[in-house]
C-alpha cells in the first residue's frame, strides 16, 4: 500500500520506533508492506525509520529473504556505542530501545493499571493526568479508539467493599510525596470518632485491599504512622521540606507484621488450616516472611508475624471452622471471644431455648 503524505499517521516518530520493534518482536517477521499499512506511512518514511533503528539505535533488524520480511537477527553482534569497535554478543530478545521499553504484556498491564486508577478515582483527576500516557500506549499497541474501548471492556477489576478516595486529596498527597514537601492533614480517627490536625512528611503511597494509604512521619507523635486516605478530611501543602526517612526503615517498621496495621511488639501466629481450606491457602501469601508446612492429612500449618491483630482476626473469622489458632494464646483467646460474640447474635433471646 502506497501511503500518501496527507494520509500519513499522526503517530510520532518515537511511537513508530516502538511500534516497529513491537510488531517484529510479536510476529517474528513482518513484510515491508505490512509495516507500511500498520504505521500508515510512506515508503520513504519507513525506509528512514528502519535505517535509523539499525544505525543509530543498534537494532539488529535484518531482511529475511525466505519470509520476505524484517526480523531480529539471532545472536546479533552489535558494536558498542561511543565509537568503540568491541563487539557485544546479544540475542534478539536482549535488544531494547533506549529509555523506557514496554513489552506488549507490560503495556496491557499498564492499561489495566489505568482502569484500576480510574475506578478508584471515579474517572476524575487521576484518570485525566494519565490520559496522555494511555494515548501513547494505545499508539504503541496500534489500537484504534474502538479497539482500546473493547480492550478495557475485556479487563474487569472487581473491588468489593471499596473505600473511594476523593481525587483532590489523593492528588495533593501525591504532589507532596513527589515534591518532598510536608502536609497539614485534617484526619478522622474512626476508633475515637474525632478529627485532628497532623503535620506529616509523606514517605510512601500504598494501595491495600479496598483503599489507599499514606505512610508518613508524623511530627506530632515523632514517629512513622500510616493514614487511610479515605479518612482524610483536608490536606494542605506546606512550604517546609519533608523529613526524609529511608524506605528500609519505613518497610522495617510498617511492613514487618501481617496486614495494614503496623507498630507494636511483633508476635508469631501459628495457624492450622483444615485440608479443605489448605487447597486455597497453600497458594496464598499472607506475609513475605511466612512459613508453610503441609501435614500428612492434607491440612496446613501457616506461621507468620503480626504486630496488631485487627486485620488478622477479621481474616481468620472468614475461614470459620476451617482454621484453628495454635499460638499465641492471646490471639487464640481473642478469636474465641469474637466467635462467641458472633454466635450470641444468633441465639434466641430467651437464653437458648427455641420452645414457644
C-alpha positions in Angstrom: 0.0 0.0 0.0 1.5 3.3 -1.1 0.6 5.8 1.7 0.4 9.5 0.7 1.8 12.3 2.9 -1.7 13.6 3.5 -2.8 10.2 4.8 0.2 9.6 7.0 -0.5 8.6 10.6 -0.4 11.1 13.4 1.8 8.7 15.3 5.0 10.4 16.2 8.5 9.1 15.3 9.2 7.6 18.7 5.9 5.8 18.7 6.7 4.4 15.3 10.1 3.1 16.5 8.4 1.3 19.4 5.6 0.0 17.2 8.1 -1.4 14.6 10.0 -3.3 17.3 6.8 -4.5 18.9 5.5 -5.8 15.5 8.7 -7.7 14.8 9.1 -9.0 18.3 5.5 -10.3 18.4 5.3 -11.7 14.8 8.8 -12.8 14.3 8.9 -11.5 10.7 7.0 -8.6 9.1 6.9 -7.6 5.5 7.6 -4.1 4.3 4.1 -3.7 3.0 2.6 -4.8 6.4 4.7 -2.3 8.3 3.7 0.5 5.9 0.0 -0.4 6.3 0.1 -0.7 10.1 2.1 2.5 10.6 0.2 4.4 7.8 3.4 6.0 6.5 5.1 6.4 3.1 7.7 4.1 1.7 10.4 6.7 2.2 9.4 7.4 5.8 9.5 3.7 6.7 12.9 3.3 5.0 14.3 6.2 7.1 12.8 4.7 10.3 14.4 1.3 9.6 17.7 2.8 8.8 17.7 5.0 11.9 16.8 1.9 14.1 19.7 0.0 12.7 22.4 2.6 12.5 21.6 4.9 15.4 19.8 2.7 17.9 21.7 -0.6 17.2 18.5 -2.5 16.4 19.6 -5.9 14.9 16.8 -5.7 12.2 17.6 -7.7 9.1 15.7 -8.6 5.9 14.9 -12.3 5.6 14.5 -13.4 2.0 12.8 -16.7 2.9 9.9 -14.9 4.7 10.2 -11.7 2.6 10.1 -9.8 5.9 12.1 -8.0 8.5 13.2 -9.8 11.7 15.7 -9.6 14.5 19.0 -11.2 13.8 19.6 -14.2 16.1 22.7 -13.7 18.2 23.4 -10.3 16.6 26.7 -8.8 17.3 26.5 -5.1 17.7 29.3 -2.6 18.1 29.3 -0.8 21.5 28.2 2.8 21.4 30.7 5.7 21.8 32.9 4.8 18.8 34.4 1.6 20.3 34.8 -1.4 18.0 34.5 -4.0 20.7 31.6 -6.3 19.7 28.9 -7.3 22.1 27.1 -10.6 21.5 23.4 -10.4 22.3 20.4 -12.4 21.4 17.5 -10.7 19.7 15.4 -10.8 22.9 18.0 -8.8 24.7 17.7 -5.7 22.4 15.7 -2.8 23.8 15.2 0.7 22.6 16.8 3.5 24.8 14.6 4.8 27.5 11.5 3.1 28.8 10.7 -0.1 26.9 7.4 -1.9 27.4 6.6 -5.3 26.0 3.1 -5.9 24.8 2.2 -7.8 28.0 3.6 -4.9 30.1 1.6 -2.3 28.1 -1.6 -4.3 28.7 -0.7 -4.5 32.3 -0.4 -0.7 32.4 -3.8 -0.3 30.7 -5.2 -2.5 33.4 -3.5 -0.2 36.0 -5.2 2.8 34.3 -8.6 1.1 34.8 -7.8 0.5 38.4 -6.8 4.2 39.0 -9.9 5.3 37.0 -12.1 3.1 39.1 -10.6 4.3 42.4 -10.8 7.9 41.3 -14.2 7.8 39.8 -12.8 8.9 36.4 -11.6 12.2 37.8 -8.3 13.9 38.2 -6.0 10.9 38.2 -7.5 9.5 35.0 -7.1 12.8 33.3 -3.5 13.0 34.2 -2.9 9.5 32.9 -4.7 10.1 29.6 -1.6 11.2 27.7 0.3 8.1 28.8 -2.7 6.0 27.9 -2.8 7.6 24.4 0.9 6.8 23.9 0.3 3.2 25.0 -2.6 2.8 22.5 -0.3 4.2 19.8 2.4 1.6 20.6 -0.1 -1.2 20.5 -1.5 0.2 17.3 -5.1 0.1 18.6 -7.8 2.4 17.5 -10.2 4.1 19.9 -12.8 1.3 19.2 -10.1 -1.4 19.9 -9.0 0.4 23.0 -12.6 0.6 24.4 -13.0 -3.1 23.6 -9.8 -4.0 25.4 -10.9 -2.1 28.5 -14.2 -3.8 28.4 -12.5 -7.2 28.5 -10.4 -6.3 31.5 -12.5 -6.1 34.6 -11.2 -5.4 38.1 -13.6 -6.1 41.0 -13.0 -4.3 44.2 -15.6 -5.4 46.8 -16.1 -3.1 49.8 -14.2 -0.3 48.1 -13.4 2.8 50.1 -13.0 5.6 47.5 -10.6 8.4 48.0 -11.5 12.0 46.9 -9.4 12.9 43.9 -8.4 16.3 45.3 -6.9 14.8 48.4 -5.1 12.0 46.5 -3.6 14.5 44.1 -2.4 16.8 46.9 -0.9 13.9 48.9 0.8 12.6 45.8 2.2 16.0 44.9 3.6 16.4 48.4 5.2 13.0 48.2 6.8 13.7 44.8 7.9 17.3 45.7 9.2 16.2 49.1 7.1 18.7 51.0 5.2 18.5 54.3 1.4 18.2 54.5 -1.1 19.5 57.0 -3.8 16.9 57.3 -7.2 17.0 58.8 -7.6 13.4 59.8 -10.7 11.5 61.0 -9.9 8.7 63.5 -12.6 6.1 63.4 -11.9 4.4 66.7 -12.2 7.8 68.5 -14.9 9.3 66.2 -12.9 12.5 66.2 -10.8 14.8 63.9 -7.3 16.1 64.5 -4.7 18.1 62.8 -1.5 16.3 61.8 1.7 17.8 60.2 3.3 14.9 58.3 6.2 14.2 56.0 5.0 11.8 53.2 7.2 8.8 52.6 5.2 6.3 50.6 1.8 5.7 49.0 0.3 2.2 49.4 -2.8 0.6 48.0 -4.1 -2.3 50.1 -7.3 -4.2 49.5 -10.0 -1.6 49.5 -8.3 1.8 49.6 -5.1 3.9 49.5 -2.8 4.6 52.5 -0.1 7.2 53.2 3.0 6.1 55.1 4.4 9.3 56.7 6.5 10.7 59.5 4.0 12.3 62.0 5.7 15.4 63.5 3.3 15.5 66.5 4.0 11.9 67.6 7.5 12.0 66.3 7.3 8.7 64.5 6.1 6.8 61.4 2.4 6.4 61.0 0.0 5.0 58.4 -3.0 7.1 57.3 -6.0 5.9 55.4 -6.7 8.4 52.6 -10.4 7.9 52.7 -10.3 9.2 56.3 -8.6 12.5 55.2 -10.9 15.4 55.5 -8.5 18.1 54.4 -4.9 18.4 53.0 -2.7 21.5 52.6 0.7 21.6 51.1 3.3 23.3 53.3 6.4 25.1 52.3 8.7 23.1 54.7 10.7 20.3 53.2 9.6 16.9 54.2 11.7 14.9 56.7 13.4 12.0 54.7 13.2 8.5 56.2 15.0 5.7 54.5 12.5 3.3 52.8 14.2 0.4 54.5 13.2 2.0 57.8 9.6 2.5 56.6 9.4 -1.1 55.5 11.0 -2.5 58.6 8.6 -0.7 60.9 5.3 -0.7 59.0 5.5 -3.9 56.8 7.0 -6.3 59.3 3.7 -7.7 60.6 0.6 -9.1 58.9 -1.9 -6.6 57.4 -2.1 -2.9 57.1 -1.8 -2.2 60.8 1.9 -1.8 61.9 3.8 -0.9 65.0 4.0 -2.5 68.4 5.6 -5.7 69.6 6.0 -8.4 66.9 4.4 -11.8 67.5 4.3 -15.1 65.6 0.9 -16.5 64.7 0.7 -20.3 64.2 -2.5 -21.2 62.2 -3.7 -24.7 61.4 -6.0 -24.9 58.3 -8.1 -27.9 57.5 -7.4 -29.9 54.4 -10.3 -28.3 52.7 -9.1 -24.8 53.3 -5.5 -25.7 52.6 -6.3 -26.2 48.9 -6.6 -22.4 48.7 -4.4 -21.2 51.5 -1.4 -23.1 50.3 -1.2 -20.8 47.3 -1.7 -17.6 49.2 0.9 -15.3 50.5 -0.3 -13.8 53.8 3.1 -12.3 54.6 6.6 -12.3 52.8 8.2 -13.9 55.9 5.6 -16.6 56.3 6.4 -20.4 56.6 4.1 -23.2 55.4 4.1 -26.8 56.5 1.8 -29.3 54.6 0.8 -32.0 57.0 0.2 -35.7 56.2 -3.6 -35.4 56.4 -3.6 -32.6 53.8 -4.0 -29.8 56.4 -1.7 -26.9 56.5 0.2 -25.1 59.3 1.0 -21.4 58.5 3.3 -19.3 60.6 3.5 -15.6 60.1 4.5 -12.4 62.0 1.9 -9.8 63.2 2.0 -6.8 65.5 -1.6 -5.7 65.6 -4.2 -8.4 65.3 -7.2 -6.5 64.0 -6.9 -7.5 60.3 -5.6 -10.9 61.1 -8.7 -11.7 63.3 -11.0 -10.5 60.5 -9.4 -12.8 58.0 -9.4 -15.8 60.5 -13.2 -15.2 61.0 -13.6 -15.5 57.3 -12.3 -19.1 57.4 -14.7 -20.0 60.2 -14.4 -23.7 61.3 -11.6 -24.4 58.8 -8.8 -22.6 60.9 -7.5 -23.0 64.4 -5.1 -20.6 66.1 -2.5 -22.8 67.8 -0.4 -19.9 69.1 0.0 -17.5 70.7 -2.6 -18.0 73.5 -3.7 -14.3 73.4 -4.6 -14.5 69.7 -6.5 -17.7 70.3 -8.5 -16.2 73.2 -9.3 -13.1 71.2 -10.6 -15.2 68.3 -12.7 -17.2 70.7 -14.2 -14.1 72.1 -15.2 -12.8 68.6 -16.7 -16.2 67.7 -18.7 -16.3 70.9 -20.0 -12.7 70.3 -21.0 -13.6 66.8 -22.8 -16.8 67.9 -24.7 -14.8 70.6 -26.3 -12.7 67.8 -27.9 -15.9 66.5 -29.0 -17.2 69.9 -32.7 -16.9 70.9 -33.4 -14.0 73.3 -34.8 -16.4 75.9 -31.4 -17.9 76.8 -31.1 -20.6 74.1 -34.5 -22.3 74.2 -36.5 -22.3 70.9 -39.7 -23.6 72.7 -42.8 -21.4 72.3 
